[in-house]
Amino acid sequence: MAALIKSSADMVSDARARIEEIETKDLIAMVGREDVLIVDIRDVRERQRSGFIPGSFHAPRGMIEFWVDPKSPYYKDEFAGGKKYVFHCASGWRSALTVATLQDMGFEAAHLKEGFSTWEEQGGPVERMPPKES
Protein backbone atom coordinates (compact mmCIF):
# COMPACT_ATOMS: atom_id res chain seq x y z
CA MET A 1 0.00 0.00 0.00
CA ALA A 2 1.33 3.43 -0.93
CA ALA A 3 1.92 5.97 1.83
CA LEU A 4 -0.48 8.89 1.92
CA ILE A 5 0.92 12.34 1.22
CA LYS A 6 -1.54 13.87 3.66
CA SER A 7 -3.83 12.14 6.14
CA SER A 8 -7.53 12.84 6.47
CA ALA A 9 -6.81 14.29 9.94
CA ASP A 10 -4.28 16.67 8.38
CA MET A 11 -6.82 17.73 5.77
CA VAL A 12 -9.45 18.45 8.43
CA SER A 13 -6.91 20.38 10.51
CA ASP A 14 -5.86 22.45 7.48
CA ALA A 15 -9.50 23.17 6.63
CA ARG A 16 -10.32 24.22 10.20
CA ALA A 17 -7.41 26.65 10.22
CA ARG A 18 -8.93 28.66 7.36
CA ILE A 19 -12.71 28.49 7.82
CA GLU A 20 -15.20 29.96 10.26
CA GLU A 21 -16.14 27.57 13.05
CA ILE A 22 -19.31 28.15 15.05
CA GLU A 23 -19.73 26.85 18.58
CA THR A 24 -22.83 24.79 19.34
CA LYS A 25 -24.30 27.32 21.79
CA ASP A 26 -23.96 30.06 19.17
CA LEU A 27 -25.72 28.04 16.47
CA ILE A 28 -28.48 27.08 18.92
CA ALA A 29 -29.16 30.82 19.25
CA MET A 30 -29.42 31.10 15.43
CA VAL A 31 -32.03 28.34 14.96
CA GLY A 32 -35.14 29.76 13.34
CA ARG A 33 -33.52 32.95 12.06
CA GLU A 34 -34.63 33.87 8.54
CA ASP A 35 -31.12 35.01 7.61
CA VAL A 36 -29.45 31.71 8.52
CA LEU A 37 -29.62 28.41 6.66
CA ILE A 38 -28.31 25.40 8.56
CA VAL A 39 -27.23 22.75 6.08
CA ASP A 40 -27.08 19.13 7.23
CA ILE A 41 -24.67 17.12 5.06
CA ARG A 42 -25.06 13.84 6.94
CA ASP A 43 -26.35 10.72 5.24
CA VAL A 44 -30.13 10.34 5.35
CA ARG A 45 -29.71 7.30 7.65
CA GLU A 46 -27.91 9.48 10.20
CA ARG A 47 -30.81 11.93 10.15
CA GLN A 48 -33.30 9.10 10.59
CA ARG A 49 -31.32 7.59 13.44
CA SER A 50 -30.46 10.69 15.48
CA GLY A 51 -32.84 13.38 14.27
CA PHE A 52 -32.00 16.77 12.81
CA ILE A 53 -31.99 20.48 13.59
CA PRO A 54 -35.47 21.94 13.00
CA GLY A 55 -35.55 24.01 9.81
CA SER A 56 -32.24 22.61 8.55
CA PHE A 57 -31.81 21.87 4.87
CA HIS A 58 -30.57 18.40 3.95
CA ALA A 59 -27.86 18.40 1.28
CA PRO A 60 -25.97 15.12 0.92
CA ARG A 61 -22.20 15.64 1.05
CA GLY A 62 -21.66 14.16 -2.39
CA MET A 63 -23.82 16.81 -4.10
CA ILE A 64 -22.77 20.03 -2.31
CA GLU A 65 -20.44 21.47 -4.97
CA PHE A 66 -23.05 20.85 -7.65
CA TRP A 67 -25.98 22.20 -5.64
CA VAL A 68 -24.09 25.42 -4.80
CA ASP A 69 -22.81 26.12 -8.33
CA PRO A 70 -25.33 28.27 -10.27
CA LYS A 71 -23.91 26.89 -13.55
CA SER A 72 -24.55 23.29 -12.54
CA PRO A 73 -27.68 21.49 -13.75
CA TYR A 74 -28.12 20.38 -10.11
CA TYR A 75 -28.10 23.91 -8.63
CA LYS A 76 -30.52 24.52 -5.75
CA ASP A 77 -32.12 27.92 -5.11
CA GLU A 78 -31.47 27.50 -1.38
CA PHE A 79 -27.88 28.53 -2.13
CA ALA A 80 -28.74 31.75 -3.99
CA GLY A 81 -27.18 33.88 -1.25
CA GLY A 82 -28.40 36.51 1.16
CA LYS A 83 -28.07 34.18 4.14
CA LYS A 84 -25.43 32.94 6.52
CA TYR A 85 -24.81 29.31 5.61
CA VAL A 86 -23.74 26.97 8.41
CA PHE A 87 -22.94 23.41 7.42
CA HIS A 88 -22.79 20.48 9.81
CA CYS A 89 -22.15 16.77 9.92
CA ALA A 90 -21.90 14.43 12.91
CA SER A 91 -18.51 15.44 14.30
CA GLY A 92 -17.35 18.46 12.31
CA TRP A 93 -14.89 16.65 10.04
CA ARG A 94 -16.93 16.36 6.84
CA SER A 95 -18.38 19.82 7.29
CA ALA A 96 -14.92 21.36 7.74
CA LEU A 97 -13.75 19.80 4.47
CA THR A 98 -17.00 20.84 2.77
CA VAL A 99 -16.76 24.47 3.84
CA ALA A 100 -13.09 24.66 2.83
CA THR A 101 -14.01 23.33 -0.63
CA LEU A 102 -16.91 25.78 -0.96
CA GLN A 103 -14.61 28.60 0.13
CA ASP A 104 -12.26 27.56 -2.71
CA MET A 105 -15.25 27.94 -5.05
CA GLY A 106 -15.93 31.46 -3.74
CA PHE A 107 -18.97 30.49 -1.63
CA GLU A 108 -18.99 31.92 1.89
CA ALA A 109 -20.02 29.52 4.63
CA ALA A 110 -19.20 28.38 8.15
CA HIS A 111 -19.52 25.07 9.94
CA LEU A 112 -20.64 23.73 13.31
CA LYS A 113 -17.35 23.05 15.08
CA GLU A 114 -18.38 20.00 17.12
CA GLY A 115 -20.99 18.73 14.69
CA PHE A 116 -24.34 17.26 15.63
CA SER A 117 -22.83 14.76 18.10
CA THR A 118 -23.13 17.15 21.07
CA TRP A 119 -26.05 19.22 19.78
CA GLU A 120 -28.82 17.67 21.86
CA GLU A 121 -26.81 17.38 25.10
CA GLN A 122 -26.01 21.11 24.85
CA GLY A 123 -29.72 21.95 24.64
CA GLY A 124 -30.14 22.13 20.87
CA PRO A 125 -33.62 21.38 19.55
CA VAL A 126 -33.99 18.14 17.62
CA GLU A 127 -36.74 17.05 15.26
CA ARG A 128 -37.21 13.35 14.64
CA MET A 129 -38.61 11.51 11.66
CA PRO A 130 -41.68 9.42 12.33
CA PRO A 131 -40.93 5.69 12.56
CA LYS A 132 -41.40 3.72 9.35
CA GLU A 133 -44.52 1.59 9.24
CA SER A 134 -43.95 -2.07 8.56
Secondary structure, DSSP 8 states (H G I E B T S, - for coil): ----SS-HHHHHHHHHTTSEEE-HHHHHHHTT-TTEEEEE-S-HHHHHHH-B-TT-EE--GGGHHHHH-TTSTT--GGGSSSSEEEEE-SSSHHHHHHHHHHHHHT---EEETT-GGGTTTTT---B-------
